[in-house]
Amino acid sequence: MYSYRELDVPQQVLPIAKSAFALRVSEQGSIEEWLSSAIEHGRRLYGVYDGDSLMSAFMLYDFDMRLRNSVVPMGGIGLLCSRLDARGKGAVRTMLANALQTMRTQGHVVSVLDPFNESFYRNYGWEKFSRRQNIEIAPGNLEIPEAADAHLMATDLPFPDEESMAFYNHYASNHYTLVQRGHREWEGRMTVREWSEDVAARGVVRFSMSDQTVGLLEYELSRKASEYRSMFTVNLLAASDESVLHEMLRYLKRLSHQISTLRLNLPLDIQLWPYFSDRPEKHSVRDEFMIRILSMEALNGLSIALPDMSVSVDVQDPQAAWNQGVWAVSIESGILRVKKGERADIRCGIGALSSVISGFSTFAELLAARRAEALESYRGQDFPKTVPFLADHF
C-alpha cells in the first residue's frame, strides 16, 4: 500500500507540517525559509507515499556525537509529521521502520530524537537518553569568589569565530554527548527566525586568556511582547576549568542592571547552588531526547573508559532484524567489543540496551523495573552511568 523514498520535492512537506504543528499564518513564511536553508545545508527529507500522495515525512540530520569516549555518526530525526487523515493508518509506522535501514545504510551508529510521546517511540526501539536542569534566577543573586589575577577577557560575538568553533569542538569531543558543530550547525543555532517572535538576539561569549580561548557561553536574549522584563538564556557553559567557570558567572552577574531573569539550561552534574545567594525563582528537571542503537555491529570499537568486563545480551529488536539475537559484549582495555554470541546472560529490548550503552541507565535499574530479564548465567555485570547531555535541538 505504502512506498517509502526520499521526497521528490522537499516543499511537499510544507502543507503537512503546517497542519501537524498548527503553524500560525505569521510563522508559515519563516518555516518555508527554514526548510530551504536546511535543504541547502544538506539535510534530507524522507517520506511515505500512498500513490503520489505524501502521507508522512521526517528530516534526517547527520551529526557526529560523543558516545561514551568516542565520537560516532548519529542520525537525528526531526520534523516528523503526518497528514491529519493518515493518523492511525500505519504511515508513520512504515516510515520509521524504513528510516532505521536508511540511517544504518548511511553509517549512523545511533539515532536520537526529541519525542512528542515517549511511549510511541519506545515501541520502535528508542529509549530515554538525556535530561537537563532548567534554572531561573535574578543575575544579581549570583555570588562568586573574588577573582584571581587571571587576565580573562570576555568578547560578545553574534557568530562564533574560527577559534571559538575549534574550542567548542574540542570541548564537545570530551564532554557529555555533545555534537560537533561546523558552520551549518552554528548557523542553525544562531539564526533568529520569525516564529521566534520573543527572541531579540542569539550569540556566544568567548572567554580568552593570552589570546587563547578557554571558555564559550552560548546565549539567547528574549523578551515577551506583553512584558518589560528581559531574559538571558544560557544554553551552553563550556569552561576549560573552574576559574573560567567563575569568570563566566561573574559575567552573568554583571548583566543584572539590564537583564531581569537569567535562565540556565544545564546538564545534571553542574551544581551551581553554592553560587546562589537566594533560591532560584524556578528549578526543574526536564526529560529530553531518546536514543536508539541502529547497528550492534557498528558499536564494535567504541572507546569506553571502564574496567574490563563481558556480558552476553539476547537483544530483542523486531524492527531491525540485523540486531536481533545474542550478542557478546565486552570491554577490553577501554574498547567495546561486540560480536555474535551463543548463550545469553541477560535479555532486553534494543531500547533498554541503548539506554545502558549511552550511560543514562544501568542493567540494575532496568532489571528492578522488569525492563530487562536476568538469565541463569547472569552475575551482575553492568555498565556504570555517565551524564548524557545534548545541547542541539532538531
N, C-alpha and C positions, 0 to 999 in steps of 0.2 A: 504493500500500500504506500509506504513512505520511501523516499530516497534521500540520502544524505550526501552533501557535497559542499564545497566552498561556494559562497554566494556568487552568482553570476554578476550581479550589480550590487555593490555594497549598500547603496541607498535604499535597496529593497527593505532593509531592516527598519527604516525610519517610521513608517506607519505602525508597525508592531510595537516598537519601543515607545512611541508616543502614548499608545493606549495602555500598554503593560505597566508603565511607570507614571501614568496620569500626568504627563508633562503639560504644564500650563502653556498658553499661547506665547507668553513672553519668553519662555525657555526653549521653544522649538527651533528658532533660528540658531541658537547657540549650540544645540545638540547636533544640528547639521554641520556646523562649522567644526565642532569637535570630532565628528565622525570622519570628515575629510582629512583632518590633521592626523588622526590615528592611522588611517589607511596610508597616507603619505609616509608615515614613520614605520611602516612595515607590519602593523597589526593586521590580523586576518580574521575574516568572518566566515563561519560555517553554519549551515542550517539544514533543516529537514523540510522537504517539499512533498506536497501532495499534488502530483502532476506538475503544473507550472506555478502553483500557489505556495509561497513560503509560509510555513506553519510555525516554526520556531527557529531561533538563531542564538549564537553566542560569539563573543570576540575572544580570540586566543592571544594572550600576551606571552612573549618569551622573555623570561628573566633568568639571571644567574643568581641563585640564592644560597646563602650559607646554610648547611645542614650538618649538625654536629661540628666537625672540624674541617669540612670540605666545602667548596663552592660548587654547586651542581646546577644543571639546567632544570628550570621549573616552568611548568605551563600554568599560567594564571587564567582563570575563566572569569570573564566579566560580560556585562551587557546581556545576560541570559534572559531571554524573553520569548513569549509565545502569543499567538493570536488569542483573543478572548474566547472565540468559538472553538479553539483547539484544546482548551483545558480538559484534562482527564481523558484524552483520546490517545495517549501514548506517544505524542510527537516529541516531548521533552525526554521521555524515557529512551526513545530511539536515538535522539541526538546525543545524549550523554554516553550511551553505550558505544557509539561510534567515535565520540570525542576521545575516549580512552585510547583507542587504536591510533587516532591521529597524533596525539601527543607522544605516544610510545614511538611511532614511526619517526617523528621529528627529534627524538633523542632526549625528551624530557624524562627525568628520573622520578619526579613527584609533581603533583598538581595541587594548587591552592586556590580556594575561592572564599568569598565573603558571603555566607548563606543568608537567604531570606527566610529559610526554615531548616533548622539543623536535622530534624528527623527525616525530611525529604532526602537530603543529600547523604545522610547516613545509609540509606537504603542502597546507594550506589557506591559505597566504599569510602566516602570521605568521613573524617572524624575530627573532633576538637583538636586545635593546634595552638592557639595563642590567645592570651588575654592582655589587656593593658589597663593601667590605672589612670583615671582622669581626676585631676586636682584643680580646683578653682580657689584662688586666694588673692587678696589685695597685694600688689607688689611691695608695698611698704611694710608688710608683715614678714618679710624675709629678714633673717638675721644671720650674717656670715662672719666668720672670724676675720680679724684685721689682716689686711693684705701684706704679704712679704714683698720685698723689692723685686718683683718678678718681671717687670717691664713688659707686661702683656698689653697688646693693642687690639681693640675691637673695631672691626670695619663692617658697616652695614652694606650689603650688596643686593641689588634687585635680582641678580642671577649669579650663581657661583662661578668664580673664575677657574682656570685650569688647575691651579694649585689646590683650591678648595675641593674640587672634584676628586683629585688624586688622594687627598687626605681622607675624604669620605669613603672612597672605595677600599682603601687600606683598612680603615676602621671597620667597614662592613664585612670585610673578609675575615675578621677576627672576633666579631661580636654578634650575639643573638642569632636571628635568622634574617638579617637584613639582606637586601638585594643590591647588586652592583648597579650603578647609575651612570649612563652616558648622557650626551646632550638631549636625546629624545626623552629619557626618563625625567631629567631635570626640567625640561620644558613642560611636561605633563604636571609636574609638581608646582611650578612657578606661575603658569598661565592662569589668569583670573578671567572666567567666562561669565556671560550674562546671567546664567542661572544662579551664580553665587552672588546674589544681589547685596548681601550684607558684607561681603569681603571688600576691603579697601586696597589691600596690598599683600603680596607674599614675597619672601626673600630669605636670605641667610645672613647670619652674622659670623664673620670669620675672626677667630682669635689667633693672634700670631705673636711670636717672640723671636727676636733677631731674624726677622723676615721668614720665619718658618711657621707654617700653620700647625697649631696644636689643638685646635678645637673648632667645632662647627655647630651652630644653632640654627635650626630651620624654623621659620615662624609664619604666622598668618595674622594680619591685623584686620579686625572687623568691627562693625557697629550696626545694630538693628535700626531700621528707619524710624521706629517709634521711640527710640531711646537716645539719650545723650551719651551714656556710658559706652566706652570702647573696651574691646577685649583683645589681648595679645596672646595668641595660642602658640605654644611651643610643641612642635611635632617630632623634634629630634634634638637630643643633647649628646653630642659626640665629643667627649673630652678625653685627652690623652692621659690625664692623671687628675688627682683630687684638687691640686692647686688650680688647674684650668677650670674644673667644675665650679670651684669657689668664685672665680672671676666671672663665669657665666651668670651665677646667681647674683653677684654684685651688679652686673649689667642690668639684669631684670629688675632689681630693686630700684635702680636709678630711673626706671620708667614710671615711678609712682606718681609724678606730677602730671603725666599725660595719659596714663593707662589706668582704667578703673579696676579691671579684672585680669589676672594672669591665669591662663588655663594651660596646664601641663599634661601632655599625653605621653606616658612613660611606660617602660617595661616594669614588671612587678618587683624586680630586685633593686631598683633605685629608690632608696629610702631618704626622702627629703624632710621628714617631720622634725629632725633635730634643728633644722634651719628656719622653722616657723615660730614666730612669737605668739601666734594665736592659732586656733584650729581653723582649717580651711572652710570656706563657705560651702564647698562640696568636695566629696572624696568618694569615688565609686570605682568599681572594677567591672570591666565590660568584656564579655566573650567576643572574639572577633573571628579569625579565619579558621577554616577547616583544611585538612591536608589529606592527600591520598598517595600511596605508593603506586606508581604506574608500572614499574617493572622490577620484580625481585632481583633479576639478574643484574640490572643496572646499579643496584646497591653495592655490588661487589667492588671492593677497593676504596670504599668510603673511609676517610680518615676519622677516627673516633678515639679520643684520648681517654680510654678506660682500660682497666686491667683485663688480662686475657680471660676469656670465658667462652662457653659454647652452649647452644640450646637448639633443639630441632623443633620447628614450628609447623604444624599442619594448618596451612593458610586456606581459608575459605574465601574465594573471590569469584562468585558466579558471573560477574560482568566481564571479567578478564581471565579467560581460560589459561593464558600463559603463566599466571601467578598461582593457579590452583594446585594444591598438593603439598607435600612435605618438603621443607627447606632446612638444610643445616646452616645455621647462622652462628658465626664465631667471631671473636676479636682476637687477632694475633699481632702482637707488637704494635698496637694502636691502629690496626687496619681491620675493617669489617670484611669478613669473607662469607660469601653466600653461594651455596650450590645445592643442587637437588639432594634430598636426603631420603632415608628409608623409614626409620622409626621415630615418631614424634614424641616430644616431651610435653608439649602444650598445644592446644588447638584454639584458634581465634580467627576472626574475620580480618580482612585486609585493612579495614579502618582502624581496628584496635591496634594492630601491629604498626600502622603508620603513626599513631599517636605515641607509641613507645619509642620507635626509632627517632622521631622528631625531638624527644626529650620532654614532651608535655605530660606524659603519664608513665606508668610502670606496669609490668605484669601483675605485681602485687595488688595494685589498685583495681585493675580490671578483673582479676580473679575474685576479689572480695565483692565486686558488683555483678559477678557472673556474666561479665562481658568476654571472658576467656575461660577455658576449661583446662585444668591441670590433669595430665595423664599419669599413668603409673610411674613412669621413669623420671618425672619432673622433680628436681632437687632444689628449687628456689632460685635458679639463675634469673638474673634480671638486669635491666639497663637503668642506671640512675637518671634522675631528672636533670634537665637543664632549664634555661629560660628562653623559650621561643618568643620572638617579638619581630613583627614585620611592620615597618613604618609606611609602606606604599599601599595605597588603595587603588582598586581597579574594578 
